[in-house]
Amino acid sequence: MKSKTSFFNKTVFEKNIKLFWPLWALYMIILLLMGPLSMWSRYRTAENYYGKDWQLHMSGFLSPAIAMRPTVIIIFIMAVCTGMALFNYLYSQKACNMIHAMPVTRTQLYFTNVITGLVIMWFPQIVRFVISLMICISNGMTDIKPLGIWLLSSMAISFLAYGIVCFSVMLTGQLRALPIMYIVINFLYVIIVGAFSVVTSYISYGVDAIEVFLGIRMWEFSPFMCVLKNVYFSGTMKETKNDYYCTGYDFYGTKLIIMYVAVAVILYAAALFLYKKRKLESAGNFISVDVLKPIIKWGGGCIIGYLLAAFISDLLHTVKVNINFFGYVMISLFIGIIVFLLVQMLILKSFKVIKRNVIKEIGCFTVFMVVLFGGLYLNAVRLTNIIPDEKDVDRVYVCVDYKMKLTGDDIKKVIETQKILIAQKDKYFKHRDDNMDDITISYRLKNGETISRNYSLPSEHMKTEDICKKIIEEEKEPKNLLKYIFSFNPDEGKVLSGTAEEYDEDYDPTQDIQFGPKAAQAIYEALKKDAQEGNIQKYIISYLYDDSAKQRYNYNISLDLLVPAGTEMSDGYAFYEDRFPWPVNKIISGISGGYMLMDDSYSYSSYQTSVGFTFGPECKNIVQALIDNKIIDSEDELKIMED
């Protein structure tokens, strides 16, 4: 006996496929151009490019067909386009009433549109997989496992993206509101964290906004960003004497995809529940779920109010208008209330929103923003005052002019400097419109965690006051200065050759003198000796000295060196890791898990590098080395180049 219960309507499905065929056809074309076509082109030109051993590189030819990042971006765009097409009837009262008057239940309509959307997204992916598979087999490529993983991953990510779209559909009543809601769901966590980070950075001293932003975990609440960063293939490379090629791929993100598939199932179920409860007259409303309206008004007002207040305050600082914390709160409240009223207008579809109940709600909203700011302020003050115990620190990276790695007793110097900086934070805010210099401090704790701070203070304070004296003295130390010049311990390098370039008063090169290993070694030793005697320091970190440091010679010397394998290299300055999620950290305690990196990188194989430096009249050892090796006849040939 045939069941009377059905979750699928064949007529609606066929109508959708026929009506929206340009959508899935365009998607298929994009997928084929992004993957198989590029892979086929590589096979066609492989022998011309790689020679007779081109088969060694066949695994590398798979890369365009399994590239996940472009796949994820296209999937998330395609998902919202598909949802807007299939559920567009919910955004017009006439179409909505007509569709729901037909002999088809909401459950049938919902599941039919879900199945249709998934078919529209999955079918082109399957076609791309089949064509890619045929290209590989026809060219002798048998390791096609990555293609299968790509297909399953793409289908799972499509399932997630379309689930978010279906959920967004049921929260909105206007077609233009759907993509907005879709973006908000995908980036709401990022937006909230960003607002928290900006406000914390603005009202604290030394706590950088990007550091706070990257230090907050649980990025899984931002599906698009998390999938984009964590789901990918990594090639296994093999190096021979004459070649370097890919031998296979490792896939990352399996557990994340499984988790998101489970989340998608919940979203589909929630969307069905909302659809069954949806009022037909909600078509045309900006938000179709009443409980969301105050959340959007209050949340939007707070986030936008705080962010724009920080932007406006910084803008005013550029024209020498100092905004204190009270002024910042007032600007935040003003903008927040305006945003609150604008959202109210969208919800009511009317400009007449100033009513007694709305005024009361604005009063409560104002109190909420003030209390929230108070909590943010207390947290910012706490983060500002965090200083690690010396016994807990393994090493510290500090930078005023250049990055240094300090250990042992030198750690205490940095901690003392940080205490001075925190003690004078009010002076910093008073002079925040002046020319600023930065000092970056990044502690590596013995438990593997990180505390990083970036302090800005007026340039004249850096020069004349006793704030960074101990750090600057460390910068003058020969061992630190030479490592900065060479990017590694200079005693570990082998000198090969060098070049001396002479400039005229307009800094145009007039001659280029090349010299061999003997002269290069002599200049190399002279440079180290001038550093030991304190002669070259003023020409490297010259702004700390008087005007005599500007009297450099019109010569720039470059030394070519061979760096041995395994040499510890300096990266030159701090940088931020470009992967999600960052290692687990505790923003509550003000400690990060390594997201702000100032660590040294490492040379895994020997390579040749060139190191350049300038010098001046006090560098007697370098000058004498140039004369002894007949690069110049006398010091009289060296002209002063005023900065």
N, C-alpha and C positions, 0 to 999 in steps of 0.2 A: 504493500500500500504506500503510495507516494506521500511524503511528509508535506504538511501544509506550511511548515516553517522554512523560510529561505532567507539566506543572508546575501544573495547575489541576484542581480537582475540583468539577464543577458542583453535585453534591448537597450538599456541604459549604457551598458558596457560597450556595445557595438557603436552606439551613437557617439560616445566619447572618443573612441579610437578613430572613427571616420572624421569627426569634426576637428579634432586636434592633432591630426597626423603631421602637419608641418612642425609641430613641437618636437615630437620624438624623431622625426626625420632630420631636423637640424641638429639635434643632440647627437645622433648617430654620425653625422658628417664630421662634427667637431671631434668626437672620440676617435674616428678613423684617421683624421688628419694628425691628431696628437700622438697616436701610437703606431699602428701597423704601417702607415705610409712612411713614416720616418725610419722605422726598422727595416722595411723593404729597401729603402734608398741606401741604407748602410750596407746591406748585403750586396747590392748591385755594384757599389764602389769599393768594396772591401779589398779586393786583390790589388787594385790600383793604388790604394792608400797604404795597405799593410804588407803587400808582397805575397809571396807563396805561403807564408805562415799565417795567413789571415784567419784560419780556423781557430787559432788560439784566442782570438778576440771575440768569438761568437757570443759568449755570455754577456759581454759588454754591449752587444747590439740590442739586448733585451731592454735596456734602461728606458728608452722612450715609451715602451709598451707597458711598463710596470711603474712608471713615475707616479707617486701617490699624491704629492702636493697639488699639481694641476688637476688631478682627478678629483680631489676633495673640493677644491674651489668650484669646479664646474658642477659637481653634484649638488652642492648647497645652493647654487644659483638656479639650477634646473628644478630643484625640489619646490622652491617658492613659485617659480613660473608655472609649474604643473598644478600646484594647489590653487593658484589664482584662476587658472583656466577651468578646472573641474568644479570648484566650489563657488564660482562667480554668481550663481543663482541666489546664494544666500545674502547677497549685498543689494539686491533690488526687491522691493516689497512686491511688485507685480510678478516678477519671475519666481520669487519665493512662494507666494500663494499658489501660483499655477502648478509648480512642481509638486508641492505637498498636497494638492488636490487630486493628483493622479493616484491610481490604485497601486501604490508602492509605499512601503513603510520607510520611516527614517533610518531604521537599521539597514534595510536593503540599499537605500541611497548611499549611506555612509560607507558600508563595506564595498559596494560596487565602485565608488569613487576612490577608495583606498587601493583596491586591487588594480583599477585602471591606472592610477598614478604610479604604482610600483611596476606595472608592466611597461609603461612608457619609459621608465628609468632603467629597468633591468634588461629589456630586449636589446637596446643598442649596446649595452655592456657585454651581453652574451655574443652578439655579432662581432664585436671587436675582439673578443677572446678567440672565437673560432677562426677569424681571418689571421690573427697573430699566430695562432697554433699552426695553421696551414703554411704560413711563411717560414716558420721555424723548421718544421718537418721537411719541407721541400728543399731547404738549404742545409740539411744534415744536423740541425740543432735538436738534440734529444732531451736536454734538461729543461723541460717546460713547466716544472713545478712552480716557479715564480708567477707564471701566467695564471695558473689556477688559484694561487693565493690572492693575486690581484683581483680576480673576478669575485671571489667570495668576499673579500674585504670591501670592494666597491658596492656590492649588493647590500652588505650589512650597513655601510655608511649611508647608502641611499634610504634604507629602511629607517634609520635614525633621523635623517634630515627631513624626510617626508612626514614622519611622526610629529616632529616639531611644527611642521607646517600645518598639519591637521589640527593640532592643539591650538595653534595661533588663530586658525580660521574660526574656531568656536568661541574665541575671546573677543572677536572684533565684529563690527557690523558694517564696515565700509571697506571697499576693495583696496583703497590706498592705505588703510590702516593695517592690512594684513602684512605687507613686507616690513612695515615699521615694527609691528609686534614680533615678527620673526627675528628681526635684527636685535631687538631688545632682549628676547629670550636667550639668544646666542651670546650676547655681549653684556648682559645686565651685570653679571658678576665682575667683569672687567671694568665696567663703568663705575660701579660702586667702589671697587678697590682703587681705581684711578682717582675718584673724588676724595676718598679717605687719604690717599697718598699725597695729593696736592695740598690739601688743607694741613695735614701733619707737617709737611715740609715747610709750608709758609709760616706756621706759627712756632716752629722749633728751630734750633740752631745746630747745624751739622748733619741733620737727618735729611738725606736727599730723597726727592720724590720717587725717582726711578728705583732707588734702593728699597724703599718701603713697598712700592708696587711689585717688584720682583720677589720681595721677601715673603709675601703672603701666599700660602699654599692653597690647595683645593681648587686647582684650575679646571678640574673636571666639571665645575659648574658653568664653564664656558665651553660648550660642546665643540663649536667650530674651531676655536683656537687650540683646544686640547688635541683634537683629532689631527689638525693640520701639522702640529709640531711633534706628535708622538707616534703617528702611524707612518712608517716608511720602510723602504728596503735599503740595506747597506751592503755594498759590494765587497767581496773578499778578494783582495788584490794579491798578485804574485809578481815578484820582481826577479828578473834574470839579468845577466850581464848586459844584454842588448835590448831588453824589452821590459814592459810593465803592463800587465793586463789583468782583467777580471776573470776569476775562476768560478764565481757563484755569488749567491745573495743570501743574506740573513734578513728575516722579516721581524720588525718590532711593532708592538701594539696589539697583539692578539687579545690579551686580557682586557685591555681598554675597550676594544670593539665588542667583546662579549658583554661587558658591563653596560655599554651603551645600547646594545640590542635589548637587554632586559629593561633599561630605562624607556626605550622606544615603545615597548609593549605596554608599559604603564601609561605613556602619553596617548597611545591609540585608545586605550580603555577610557581614560579621562575625557578624551575628545568625544567619544561615543556617548558617555554620560551627559556631557554638556549639550550635545546635539539633541538628545532626547528631552532635556529640560529647556531648550532654547525657545524663546518666544518669537513667533513669526514677525511681530511688529518691531523687533530689534534690528531688522534690516534697515540700514541707513544710519544707525547709531555708531558713534566712534568706538565705544566699548559696549559689548553686548552682555557682559556679566556685571551686575550691579556691585558686587562686593569688591571688584577691582577698582572702581572709580575713585574712592577716597585714597586707596593705596597709590594710584598713579598720580593723583594731585599732590599728596604729601611727599611721596618719594621724588617725583620730578622737581618739585619746588626746592627740596633740600639739596639734591645733587646739583642741579643747574645753578641754584643760588650760591652754593659754596664755590663751585668751579669758576663761574663768571666773576664772583667777588675777588677771587685770587688773581684772575687775569686783569681785571680793572685796577686792582691795587698795584700790581707790578707795572702796569702801564703808567699809572700816576707817579710811581717812583722814578720813572725815566725822565719826568719833567719836574723832579725835585719836590714832589708832594708826598710826604710821609704819611702812610695810613697805619695807625696803631690797631690794636686788637679790637677796641670798641668800634672804630670806624669800619673795620672788616666785617664785624657782626652786623652793623647797620646796613652795609651794602648787601650782604647776604640776605638779610630779611627783606629788603626792598625788592631785590630780584626774585627771591623765592615766592613772595606774595604775588608778584606779577605773573610768574609762571603758573602758580596755583589758579589764578583767575582765568588765564588763557585756556588751561585744561578744562576748567569749569565751563567756559564758553563752548569748547568743542563738544563736551558731553551734553550740554543742554541745547546746543545748536542755536544759541541766542547771545546777544551782547548784554542783555539785561540779567546780570548775575548778582548784583549787589542787593542782597536781601538780608533780613535779620538773621536767619539761620546760617547763612554764608559768613556773615560778619563774626558770629560766634565761633564758627569753625576756623576762621582765619586767626582769631585770638588763640585758640588751642594750638594751631599750627605754629604760631609765633613762639609760644612757650616751648613747644617741642624742639624747634630749631635752636633756641637759646640753650636749652638743657643739653642737646646733642653736641653743640659746639663746646660747652663746658667739659663734657666728657672727652672730646677730641683734644682740647687744650691740656687737660691734665695728663693725657696719654703722651702728648707731644713733649711736655715738660719732663716726664719720666724718661722718655727715650733720649732726650737731650743730655740728661745727667748720668747716663749709663757709662761707666768706665770699668773695664775688666780688672781683676786682680792680677798683679804681675806673675804670681805663681801659676796662674791658669793659662798664660800665654806661651805658645810655642815659638812664634816668630811674629814679626809685624812688618808690613810694607807701608812705607810712608813716602809721600811725594810733595815737595814744594816746587823745585825746578825740575827734578827728575826722580824716578822711582828708585828707592833703596830697600833692600832687605836687611833688617836688623834682628839680631838675636842676643841672647845672654843679657848682660848688664845694660846693653843699649836699649832694651825694651823699656826700662825705667825712664829713660829720657823722653820717650814718646808719651808715656803715661803722664809725666809731669807737664809736658807741653799741652796735652789735651786738657788737663785741669786748668791751666792758665787760659786756654781758649774759651772754656765753658764759663769761667769766672768773669770774662769780659764780654759776654754775649750781648749785654745791654749796649755796650759801646758799638758792637757790630750793627745792631739794628739802627742805632743813631746815625751811623755813617754808611748805611747800605746803598746810598745813591752815589757814593764816590767810586773811583776806580778800584776794582777789587782783585785780589789775588787769592788763590786757593791752596789749601793744604789738605791732602787726602791721607787718611789713616785707615789701615785695614789690618785688624788683628786676626791671627789664626790661633784659635784656642787648642789646647791639647786634646780636647774631646772631638776635634774635627770641625767645630762650628766656627762661624766668622762674625766679627763685629766690624762694620765699616762706617766711617763718617767722612764727610767732606765739608770743611770749614772755609768760609769766605771772610776776608777782612780787608780793609783798605790797604792799598799798596804801601803808603807811607808808614803804616803801623808795622808792616812786615819788615821794613828796612830799619826803622829807628827804635822800635820798642823791643823789649826783651821777651817777646812772645814765642817766637820760633828759633831762638838763639841756639839751642842745643841741637835742633834738627839741621839748621844751616851749617853748624860746625861739623856735623856728620857728613854733609854734602861736600865739604871741603877736603875731607879725608881722602888721601890718594887712592886707597883701595876702592872706595865707592865711586870716586870721580872717574877713574880709569874704566871701571866696569860699565859706567854710563856711556863713556865715549865708544867703547868697543862692543858693548852689549854682551860681553862675557869676560871672564877672568883673562886679562891680556897675557898672562904667563902660559896659557894653554894654547895659544895660537901660533902658527908658523908663518913668518913673513915671507911673501913671494916677490913682491915688487911694489912700485909706488909711482905717484904722479905729483908734480908741483905745478899748480896753476897760478899764473900771475894775472892781476886785474888792474885796469886803469881807474881813474877817479869816478867813472860812471859804472863801475862794476862789470865792465865788458872784458872778457879774457883777451890778453895780449900775447901770451905764450903758454905752451903746455910742455913741460919737461918731464920725460919719463926716465925712471932709473931702476936699476936691477936690485937683486936681493941683498947685496952687500950694503948699498946705500940705504935701502929700506930698513934693514936691521939696525943700522946706526941711528937713523931717525927715530925708529921704534924705541930704542933704549933711551934716547935723549928725551923723548916725550915722557916716558915713565920717570926719568930723573927729575924733569921739571915739575912733574906732579908731586913727587916726593918732597921737593924743596919749596912747594907752594907757589911756583912761578906762573903756572898756566891757569890756575883756578879762576882768576878774575876775567879771563877771556872766554871761559865756558859758562860761568854763572855770573855774568858781568853786572847785572842790575843791582847786585848786593854791594858793589864797590863804587868808588867815586868815578869822576869823569875820565880818569887815566885809563880805566878799563876799556874805554871806547877806542883807544889808540891801537887798533890791530894793524898788523902788516897786510900788505896787499897780496898775500899768498894764502892759498888753501892747499893743504897737503892731504893726499889720499893714499892710504896703504892697503894693498891687497893681501889678504891673509887666508890661510887654509884653516878652517875650524875642524878639529878632530871629532869623530863620532862620539856621541854621548855628552858633549859639552853642554853645561847648563847655560841657557841663553835667557837674556832679559827680554820681555815683550815691549819694553819702552814706557808703557803707561797702563793705567787700569782699563779694563774692558769688561763688558757684560756678556755673560754666556747667552747664546741664542738658541736655547732648547727649553721645552716645557716637559714635565713640570720640573721646577728647580728642586734640588735636594730638600728634604723635610727640614723646616726651620721653625723658630719660635719667635714670631713677631711680637707676641705678648711680652716676652722678656727682652725684646730689642736685639735678639741674636738671630743671625741669618745662618743659612746652611751652605754658603759658598756661592751665592748668586753673583756677588760682585767680586771679580777675580783680579788680583794683582800678583798672582803667583808667576813664577818663571816657567817658561816653556822649555822644551828640551830638544836638542839636535840629535836625531836618531841615526843620522849618517853624516859623514864628513861633507863639507861643501866650502866653496870659496866665497868670501865676502869682501867688501871694500869699506874702509873706515876713513872718514874725512874729519879734519879739525883745522881751526884757525889758531893763530898765536900772535904774540906781541913782543915789545922790546924787552920785557923781563924774562922771556924764555931763552936764556943764554945758551942752554944745552942744545936746543933745537937749532938755533942760529949757527952754532959752531959745527954741528953735524952737517948742515947744508954747505958750509964753507969747506969742511974737510973732504966732502965727497964731490966737490967742484960743481955743485948745482948752482951756487952763486959764488962770486969772487970775494965779496966782502959784505958786511952788514949794511954798507951804504946803499946797496942795490935795493934794499927793502924799504918801501915807502909806507908811510902811515896812512891808513884809510879811516877817516873819522866817520863814526856812525851817524 
